[in-house]
Amino acid sequence: MSNTRNLIASALAAIVVGGGVMAYDTWKGAEWVVSPEQIAAAKAEGKAGYESSPGTVTVLPIRSETADILPFKWGLYGLAAGALTFLSLRKKKAAA
């Protein structure tokens, strides 16, 4: 019974931590160097595209070099949180 409780708590911790890291990266815009929203906002202002640096105008979205690795990052954070939770909930051996 205790082992089942530990596994459920570990799975919940893994889902919460992995989902939290995913939400943070999505909120921060870690997938994009120049996002489609930035380009749309610049075009709505009447500009040709998003000016990422003086004299450089971007008209197409640019993905980050690490965008393909993000799901692995989220999974590893979740896996680490689940393992840490499982190890911290196991029964301690009584001192002899």
Beta strands, then each sheet from edge to edge (+ up, - down):
strand 1: 32-34
strand 2: 50-53
strand 3: 56-58
strand 4: 62-63
sheet 1: 1+ 4-
sheet 2: 2+ 3-
end
